[in-house]
Amino acid sequence: MTGIVVLGSTNMDLVAYVPRAPALGETVTGRSFRTVPGGKGANQAVAAARAGGGVSMIGAVGTDDFGARLRSALDHASVDTDLLRTVEGASGTAHIVVDDRGGNAIVVVPGANGTVTALTHGDEALIGTADTLLLQLELPLSVVVEGAVTARRLGVRTVLTPAPARPLPAELLAATDLLVPNEHEAAALTGRADPREAALALLRDVPEVIVTLGAAGGLHAVRGAEPVLVPAPRVRAVDTTGAGDTLVGALAVALGEGRPLPEALAWAQTAAALSVRREGASTSMPFRTEIEAAFGPLGNRETDRV
C-alpha cells in the first residue's frame, strides 16, 4: 500500500442544511443538522485510506466527547492514529452551512489543533517512512513549515493544500513539491483571478501546481510546459463539503502508485465526483472499489491545453 502521512487538523463538523445560506444578520430555518468527523487533515487521511493507501495521522484531538469520536472515526477508516495526540480541552470544530445547491460556508474553531506547534522525534521518524506527506493550513504555520522542511530533508514528496488561504513563507514554498489550491485560494495567493495566470505565477515558487476548479476539473501546471486542464466528471452535487480533500487524498494514493499525473488527477477527480453526490465530508468519501468501478464511465482521461 502507498505510504502517506498526514500532518493536519481534526475537527468535528457541525453541519446545518438550509435552502439558502443566511445573509449577515439574517436567520433562516434549516431542514436538518448533523455532526460529522472532519477537519482538512483528517478528511484527507480518510480519503486516502478509503482509496487504498496506507495512512498515518499526526495531529491532536481534545479530551471532550468530540475527541473520542474523531479518533474512533480515523481508527474505523484504518488510519494509524498512534501519533495523534490527545490534549486537555476542546477538540477543533467546523461550523458548516450547506445550501440546496450543494454550496457551503465554513467557520473553523481550532481547539486542540492549535496546540500542535512543533514535531516530535516520533513525528519526524514517521514522516521518514512515507512516500508522501500531506499538509494543509489548519494547524499552526510553524509546524506546517517544519513538516515540509523535514519531508524535503528526508526525500519525501510534499503536497500542500493552502487552505485556509494565507501568505505562505518562502521556506514553506521552497519545501513544497506540489501545491493544490482551489481557484479562490490561487487568486488569494497571487492576486490573479484567472486560474491559468495564477498557476503560472505560483510556478515561480513551487515546481508543480494543480488549481482545482470544482465542476470544471483541475488545471495542472508544471515548469517548462503549458498548463493542462483535466476535466471533471459531470454529476449533480448534493454536498461539496470535503470534495477538495477527497481529491487530494485520492491523488496522493494514485501518485504513490506511480500513475502519471494527468491520469492520477482524473482518477482523483472521479473520487471527488462520487463524494459530492452524498451528504457529509468524511462520510461521503468513496472506497477504492467505488472509484475503480466509476473511473470507466465517469473518469475523463482526455486533457486540454489552456
N, C-alpha and C positions, 0 to 999 in steps of 0.2 A: 504493500500500500504506500501511497505517497506520504512523505513525512512533512507535515505542516504544523508550525507553531503559531498560535495567535496571541499577540500581546495586545490586549484590548479590554473594553468595558463589558460589564454585565449589568443589565437594567431590567427591572420589571416594567413591562409596557402596560400602561393603564389606558385602554383604548375605548373611546366613545364613538359610536357610529351615528352619523347625523345626515339628514337630507342635504344640508349645505353647512359649511363652516361659519361660525358667527363672526360678524364684524366687531371691531373694537367697541366695547361697551354693550354689546348685544347678547341676549340669552336666546338659545334655541333649544328645542326639545329633541333629545336623542332617541334612537329606536332600540339601541342595545348597548351593553357595556361588557368588556372582557378584560381580564388580567392575563397577559401572555409573557412568558420569559423572553427577554430580548437583550438589547444593547448591541452596538455595531460589532464589537468583538465577538461576543457570544453568538450572534447571528451568523457571522462568517464562519465560526467554528462549526456550528451545527450544519450549515450549508455544505461545507467541505466534507464533513463526516458522512452526511447522507449521500453525497456524490461519490463516495468510495475512498476518501483519503483517510490516512491515519493522522489524527489531530490531537494536539495538546493545547491547553489554555493556561495563559498567565494573566492574572488579574486579581480582583478582590470582590468579595460579597460581604454584607453586613451580618450581624447576629440576629436580625429580625426574621420573621417568617418568610419574607421575600428571599432572603439569602439562602435559606434551606431549599426553597423551591427552585431557585436559579441553579444551584449546584446539582440538584436532582435532575433537572431538565438536561443539563450537559452530560451527566453520567448516563442518562437514558439514551442520549444520542450517540453514545460510545466515544465521547470526547474525554481525554485523560485530564482529570482535574487535580492531580497530585500537587501542582504548584499554584492552584487557585487559593488565594489567601482568604481567611475569614478574619475580619477586623471588627472591633466593637462599634456598634452604632447601626445606622440605617444603610441598606443597600441602595444602589442607584435606581432611579425611576425615570421613565419616559412617559409624558402625558401627551397622548396622541388623539387627534380628531380626524376621522376618516369620513369623507363625504360620499354621496351615492355614485359619484363618477370614479371612485377609487383613489382620489387625491387625498393627501394628508398634510397636517401641520403638527409639529412636534416641539415640546419643551422638555429638555433633559435636566434632571437634578442629579449631579454626580454621586453624592453619597460616598459609599466605600471606594468607588473608583478613584476619588481624589487623593486617597492615601498611597496609591501606587506611584511613587516618585522616583524610584531607582530599582535597578535589577539586583537580585541576589546572585550569589555564586551558582546556586542551583538553576536559576533562570538562564544564566549565561551558558551553562553546560547543556541545558535542554535545547536552546537555540542552536547550539553547535551540532546537534544530531539531526537537524531538519534540512530539507532542501529549499523550503520557502518559509519566510516569516511574514505574516500579515499584520499590518499596522493601520490604525485609524487615529483620530484626534479627540477621542472622548476620555482619554487618560491625560494626566499632566504632561505637558510637552517635553519636560526633561527626560522622562522615561522613554518616550517615543523616540527621541533623538538617540538616547543611549542604546535602545534596542536596535535601531537601524545601523548605528556605527559598529555595534558588536557583531551583527549579522555580516556586514561588509568585511570585517576583520576575519571572520570565520568562513568566508566563502559561501554564505547562504543568500539566496535570492530574496530581495526585499520588495514587497508590494505594498504601497501606501495608498489608502483611501483618505483624501484630505477633507474629512468631514467630522465636525462642522468646520466650514472653511475659515481659515485664518492665515495671516502671513507665515510663511514657512522659512525657518532659518536655513542659511546656506549649508550648514553642517548636515542637516537632515536631507536636503535635496541631493547633496553630494553622495550620500549613502543609500539613495533610493534607486532601484533598478527599474521599477515600473510604477508609474503614477496613474491612479484610476479615479479622476474626479468626474462628477456629472457635469452637465453643461453649465449649471449655475455656479458650481464651485470653480470650474475652469475660468469663468468670467470674473468671479471674485478675485481669483489669484492673479489674473493677468490684466484686468480692466478691458478685456476684449469680448464683446458679445458674440461674435461669430466663432463657432466651435473650432473651425479649421484654423483661424488665426490664433485662437487661444492655444490650441495644441502645438502649433509651431513655436509660439512664444515659450511654452513650457519646456520644449526640447532644448532650450538654451541651458537649462539647469539639470535635466534628467535625460537619460538616453532613450526612454520609451514611454509613451503615453497612450492611454485609452480614455477618450472622453465619452461617457455613456450618455445617450440621447433618448432614453426611455423607449417609446414605441418605435422610434426611428432607427434604433440599433446602436452601434458603437463605432466611434471614429478612432482607428488605430494609426498612430504616428510614430515613426522611428527616424532617427537622424539619418540623413542621406537619401531619403525616399519620400515620395508624395504620400500624404495621408490617404488611408483606405477606409471606406465606410463598409462595415459588415452589417447588413440589415437584420432586424429582429423579427422573429415570428409574429404574425398578426393574431392577437387574441383579445377577447373582451375582458378588461380589467375589472376585478371586484375590489381589490385592495392592493395598492402598490407598496405598502409598508414592507421594508426588508428586501425589495426586489434587487436593489443595488448590492446588498450584502450577499444575496443568493448568487448573483453573477460572480462576485469576487471569489467567494468560496469555491464555486464550481470551476472557475478559471484556474485557481491555484492547483486543483487536482489535475485538470487537463494539461497544464504546463508541466507539472511534475511527471506526468506520464509521457512527456516528450512530443505532444501534439504541436504542430506548427501554430503560431499564434492566431492567424485568422480562423483556423478550424477550432482551436481552443475557445476563441471568443464566440463563435457560432454555437458551440456546444453549451457554453455557459449562458448564452442568451436564451437558449431553449429552456434551461433550468429556471431562469428568471421569469420567462413567459408562463411556465407552469405555476410558479409561485403566485403570480398576480391574479390567477383565476380562483384563488381561495383566500378566505379572510385570515388575518394574523400575519406575523412576521416569521418567527422560527417554526411555528406550527404549519405554515403553508409551504415550507421548503420541500422540494421533491427528492425522492430517493433515486439512486443511480438507475435502478430498473425502469423507473418512470422516464428519466431523461433519455436513456438509450432507446426506449420504445417510441418516444416523441421526436427524437432527433431526425429520423427519416421524414415523417410528414410535416414537422414544424420547422426543423432547422434549415436555414438558408445558407448554403456554403458559398454562394456567389458574393463577390465583393465589387465595390465601385470606387474608382478613384475620384476624389473631390477637389 
